[in-house]
Amino acid sequence: QVQLVESGGGLVQAGGSLRLSCAASTRTFNMFAMGWFRQAPGKDREFVAAIRNGGAIDYAEAVKGRFTISRDNAKNTVYLQMNSLKLEDTAIYYCAARWWTISTMTGEYAYWGQGTRVTVSS
């Protein structure tokens, strides 16, 4: 069982930045691919970014060039640096983990955090 705890959400003005963190409780963190997803009110949960050990990374088109995913295996933590935030980035952001390979599909992640809310204001 892997527990994931997100932090770093909050209220930010459009154009601003936030960094989300997700701490994982597993001794084999480096074996997991980590993903960030988000869910806006009234919408389905959607893929944002994912990273696996060894450098493979994928981003949703909507966040390419603005968001950066990274991981620190020594700290069992994955990060999402969000720059140039837009109103449409407002959502609850979830961290997720799956074994080894990255995926953009919510159903392929076995472990999920409780989410952290990001609100972008005008």
Phi and psi restraints in degrees (value plus and minus 20) as a CYANA .aco file:
   2 VAL   PHI    -135.9   -95.9
   2 VAL   PSI     105.5   145.5
   3 GLN   PHI    -121.1   -81.1
   3 GLN   PSI     116.2   156.2
   4 LEU   PHI    -142.9  -102.9
   4 LEU   PSI     112.9   152.9
   5 VAL   PHI    -148.9  -108.9
   5 VAL   PSI      95.7   135.7
   6 GLU   PHI    -109.9   -69.9
   6 GLU   PSI     134.8   174.8
   7 SER   PHI    -174.6  -134.6
   7 SER   PSI     146.9   186.9
   8 GLY   PHI      84.8   124.8
   8 GLY   PSI     -25.0    15.0
   9 GLY   PHI     -90.8   -50.8
   9 GLY   PSI     150.8   190.8
  10 GLY   PHI     143.9   183.9
  10 GLY   PSI    -185.4  -145.4
  11 LEU   PHI    -122.5   -82.5
  11 LEU   PSI     111.3   151.3
  12 VAL   PHI    -164.4  -124.4
  12 VAL   PSI     129.2   169.2
  13 GLN   PHI     -98.0   -58.0
  13 GLN   PSI     133.6   173.6
  14 ALA   PHI     -75.8   -35.8
  14 ALA   PSI     117.0   157.0
  15 GLY   PHI      72.8   112.8
  15 GLY   PSI     -31.7     8.3
  16 GLY   PHI    -104.4   -64.4
  16 GLY   PSI    -193.1  -153.1
  17 SER   PHI    -152.6  -112.6
  17 SER   PSI     132.7   172.7
  18 LEU   PHI    -164.3  -124.3
  18 LEU   PSI     132.8   172.8
  19 ARG   PHI    -143.0  -103.0
  19 ARG   PSI     101.1   141.1
  20 LEU   PHI    -113.2   -73.2
  20 LEU   PSI     126.7   166.7
  21 SER   PHI    -145.7  -105.7
  21 SER   PSI     132.1   172.1
  22 CYS   PHI    -160.1  -120.1
  22 CYS   PSI      95.0   135.0
  23 ALA   PHI    -117.9   -77.9
  23 ALA   PSI     113.1   153.1
  24 ALA   PHI    -131.8   -91.8
  24 ALA   PSI     119.7   159.7
  25 SER   PHI    -122.0   -82.0
  25 SER   PSI      58.8    98.8
  26 THR   PHI    -172.5  -132.5
  26 THR   PSI     126.6   166.6
  27 ARG   PHI    -103.9   -63.9
  27 ARG   PSI     -28.9    11.1
  28 THR   PHI    -135.0   -95.0
  28 THR   PSI      19.4    59.4
  29 PHE   PHI     -75.4   -35.4
  29 PHE   PSI     -57.9   -17.9
  30 ASN   PHI     -87.3   -47.3
  30 ASN   PSI     -33.1     6.9
  31 MET   PHI    -109.4   -69.4
  31 MET   PSI     -27.3    12.7
  32 PHE   PHI    -121.5   -81.5
  32 PHE   PSI     119.3   159.3
  33 ALA   PHI    -103.5   -63.5
  33 ALA   PSI     119.9   159.9
  34 MET   PHI    -137.7   -97.7
  34 MET   PSI     118.9   158.9
  35 GLY   PHI    -149.5  -109.5
  35 GLY   PSI     135.0   175.0
  36 TRP   PHI    -136.4   -96.4
  36 TRP   PSI     113.4   153.4
  37 PHE   PHI    -148.7  -108.7
  37 PHE   PSI     145.3   185.3
  38 ARG   PHI    -163.9  -123.9
  38 ARG   PSI     135.2   175.2
  39 GLN   PHI    -158.1  -118.1
  39 GLN   PSI      94.0   134.0
  40 ALA   PHI    -106.9   -66.9
  40 ALA   PSI     138.4   178.4
  41 PRO   PHI     -76.0   -36.0
  41 PRO   PSI     108.0   148.0
  42 GLY   PHI      57.6    97.6
  42 GLY   PSI     -13.6    26.4
  43 LYS   PHI    -141.5  -101.5
  43 LYS   PSI     142.6   182.6
  44 ASP   PHI     -93.3   -53.3
  44 ASP   PSI     137.9   177.9
  45 ARG   PHI     -88.3   -48.3
  45 ARG   PSI     116.0   156.0
  46 GLU   PHI    -149.8  -109.8
  46 GLU   PSI     133.6   173.6
  47 PHE   PHI     -90.1   -50.1
  47 PHE   PSI     120.8   160.8
  48 VAL   PHI    -136.9   -96.9
  48 VAL   PSI     -75.1   -35.1
  49 ALA   PHI    -182.5  -142.5
  49 ALA   PSI     137.8   177.8
  50 ALA   PHI    -170.0  -130.0
  50 ALA   PSI     133.4   173.4
  51 ILE   PHI    -167.1  -127.1
  51 ILE   PSI     122.3   162.3
  52 ARG   PHI    -140.6  -100.6
  52 ARG   PSI     143.1   183.1
  53 ASN   PHI     -83.2   -43.2
  53 ASN   PSI     117.4   157.4
  54 GLY   PHI      82.8   122.8
  54 GLY   PSI     -28.5    11.5
  55 GLY   PHI      87.8   127.8
  55 GLY   PSI     -31.3     8.7
  56 ALA   PHI     -83.6   -43.6
  56 ALA   PSI     109.2   149.2
  57 ILE   PHI    -158.0  -118.0
  57 ILE   PSI     126.7   166.7
  58 ASP   PHI    -160.4  -120.4
  58 ASP   PSI     126.3   166.3
  59 TYR   PHI    -151.7  -111.7
  59 TYR   PSI     129.5   169.5
  60 ALA   PHI     -90.2   -50.2
  60 ALA   PSI     127.7   167.7
  61 GLU   PHI     -77.5   -37.5
  61 GLU   PSI     -54.6   -14.6
  62 ALA   PHI     -86.4   -46.4
  62 ALA   PSI     -38.8     1.2
  63 VAL   PHI    -137.3   -97.3
  63 VAL   PSI     -24.2    15.8
  64 LYS   PHI     -78.5   -38.5
  64 LYS   PSI     114.6   154.6
  65 GLY   PHI      66.1   106.1
  65 GLY   PSI     -31.7     8.3
  66 ARG   PHI    -136.9   -96.9
  66 ARG   PSI     -54.8   -14.8
  67 PHE   PHI    -127.1   -87.1
  67 PHE   PSI     127.5   167.5
  68 THR   PHI    -153.7  -113.7
  68 THR   PSI     105.0   145.0
  69 ILE   PHI    -118.8   -78.8
  69 ILE   PSI     122.6   162.6
  70 SER   PHI    -171.4  -131.4
  70 SER   PSI     147.2   187.2
  71 ARG   PHI    -161.8  -121.8
  71 ARG   PSI     131.3   171.3
  72 ASP   PHI    -145.7  -105.7
  72 ASP   PSI      80.4   120.4
  73 ASN   PHI     -85.4   -45.4
  73 ASN   PSI     -49.6    -9.6
  74 ALA   PHI     -86.7   -46.7
  74 ALA   PSI     -45.8    -5.8
  75 LYS   PHI    -126.3   -86.3
  75 LYS   PSI     -17.5    22.5
  76 ASN   PHI      33.3    73.3
  76 ASN   PSI      23.1    63.1
  77 THR   PHI    -154.5  -114.5
  77 THR   PSI     121.2   161.2
  78 VAL   PHI    -138.1   -98.1
  78 VAL   PSI     125.8   165.8
  79 TYR   PHI    -142.6  -102.6
  79 TYR   PSI     136.1   176.1
  80 LEU   PHI    -154.3  -114.3
  80 LEU   PSI      85.8   125.8
  81 GLN   PHI    -106.6   -66.6
  81 GLN   PSI     101.7   141.7
  82 MET   PHI    -136.7   -96.7
  82 MET   PSI      95.6   135.6
  83 ASN   PHI    -135.4   -95.4
  83 ASN   PSI     143.7   183.7
  84 SER   PHI      29.5    69.5
  84 SER   PSI      28.5    68.5
  85 LEU   PHI     -84.7   -44.7
  85 LEU   PSI     123.5   163.5
  86 LYS   PHI    -136.1   -96.1
  86 LYS   PSI     141.7   181.7
  87 LEU   PHI     -75.6   -35.6
  87 LEU   PSI     -57.6   -17.6
  88 GLU   PHI     -93.2   -53.2
  88 GLU   PSI     -23.2    16.8
  89 ASP   PHI    -104.1   -64.1
  89 ASP   PSI     -25.8    14.2
  90 THR   PHI     -81.5   -41.5
  90 THR   PSI     104.6   144.6
  91 ALA   PHI    -199.1  -159.1
  91 ALA   PSI     151.3   191.3
  92 ILE   PHI    -110.1   -70.1
  92 ILE   PSI     109.2   149.2
  93 TYR   PHI    -123.1   -83.1
  93 TYR   PSI     110.7   150.7
  94 TYR   PHI    -137.0   -97.0
  94 TYR   PSI     120.2   160.2
  95 CYS   PHI    -116.9   -76.9
  95 CYS   PSI     124.2   164.2
  96 ALA   PHI    -163.3  -123.3
  96 ALA   PSI     135.4   175.4
  97 ALA   PHI    -154.2  -114.2
  97 ALA   PSI     122.1   162.1
  98 ARG   PHI    -163.7  -123.7
  98 ARG   PSI     140.4   180.4
  99 TRP   PHI     -91.6   -51.6
  99 TRP   PSI      99.8   139.8
 100 TRP   PHI      50.0    90.0
 100 TRP   PSI     -89.9   -49.9
 101 THR   PHI    -114.0   -74.0
 101 THR   PSI     127.8   167.8
 102 ILE   PHI     -97.5   -57.5
 102 ILE   PSI     137.5   177.5
 103 SER   PHI    -170.8  -130.8
 103 SER   PSI     133.5   173.5
 104 THR   PHI    -119.3   -79.3
 104 THR   PSI     -18.7    21.3
 105 MET   PHI    -119.2   -79.2
 105 MET   PSI     107.9   147.9
 106 THR   PHI     -80.7   -40.7
 106 THR   PSI     -57.7   -17.7
 107 GLY   PHI     -88.1   -48.1
 107 GLY   PSI     -31.5     8.5
 108 GLU   PHI    -117.2   -77.2
 108 GLU   PSI     -16.6    23.4
 109 TYR   PHI    -122.5   -82.5
 109 TYR   PSI     109.0   149.0
 110 ALA   PHI    -107.2   -67.2
 110 ALA   PSI     -46.8    -6.8
 111 TYR   PHI    -145.4  -105.4
 111 TYR   PSI     120.0   160.0
 112 TRP   PHI    -156.8  -116.8
 112 TRP   PSI     126.4   166.4
 113 GLY   PHI    -105.9   -65.9
 113 GLY   PSI    -199.0  -159.0
 114 GLN   PHI    -105.5   -65.5
 114 GLN   PSI     -32.4     7.6
 115 GLY   PHI      75.5   115.5
 115 GLY   PSI     132.5   172.5
 116 THR   PHI    -155.0  -115.0
 116 THR   PSI     115.3   155.3
 117 ARG   PHI    -106.2   -66.2
 117 ARG   PSI     113.3   153.3
 118 VAL   PHI    -139.7   -99.7
 118 VAL   PSI     104.5   144.5
 119 THR   PHI    -142.5  -102.5
 119 THR   PSI     102.7   142.7
 120 VAL   PHI    -127.2   -87.2
 120 VAL   PSI     104.1   144.1
 121 SER   PHI    -129.2   -89.2
 121 SER   PSI     138.0   178.0
